[in-house]
Amino acid sequence: MIVIAGALGGAVFGWRNAARQGGTRADKLQYAVATAIAGSLLGFVLTLIVDRLL
């Protein structure tokens, strides 16, 4: 669940970041995908940490 939230949050963050910089639709998609990957990796690490602690 944390991984999905990280991916969605990252995608929204990336899309907004590219839109703020005046990017085209392709730029927004690229930023969204890149930050979604980063967010899902961060969520995966967080899931591992929580699993180890509990």
N, C-alpha and C positions, 0 to 999 in steps of 0.2 A: 504494500500500500504506500509506503514511503517512497518507493522508486517511482510509482506512477505520479504521485504528487510532485516529486522533484522534476520529472519530465515535463509535466504540464506547466508548472511554475516557470521552468526554464524557457519553455517555448513562448509563453506569454511575455516574459522579460525580454527575450531576444527580438520578438516581433515589435514590441514597443520601442526598443532601443534603435532598431533599424528605421522605424517610422519617424522617430524623433530626429534622426540624421538625414531624413529626406530620401530614403532609399526606394528603389523600385520594388515591385512585388517579388521579384526573384531575390533581391537583397534581403527582404523581410523573411522569406522562406528559408534562405540560407542561415541567417542569424537564428531563426527559431529552431531549426534542426540542430545547429551546433550547440546552442545553449540547452536544448532538451537533452542531448547526449550528455553534456556536462552535468546537468541536474540529475539525470537518472544514475550516473556514476556516483555522484555525491549521495543520493538516496540509498544506493546499494551499500556503500560504505557505512552509512548511518544505520542501516538495517543490520549489518553484521555486528556493529558495536552494540546495538540494543539487544541483539540475540545473545551475545556473549555475556552481557551484564545480567540478563534475566535468566 
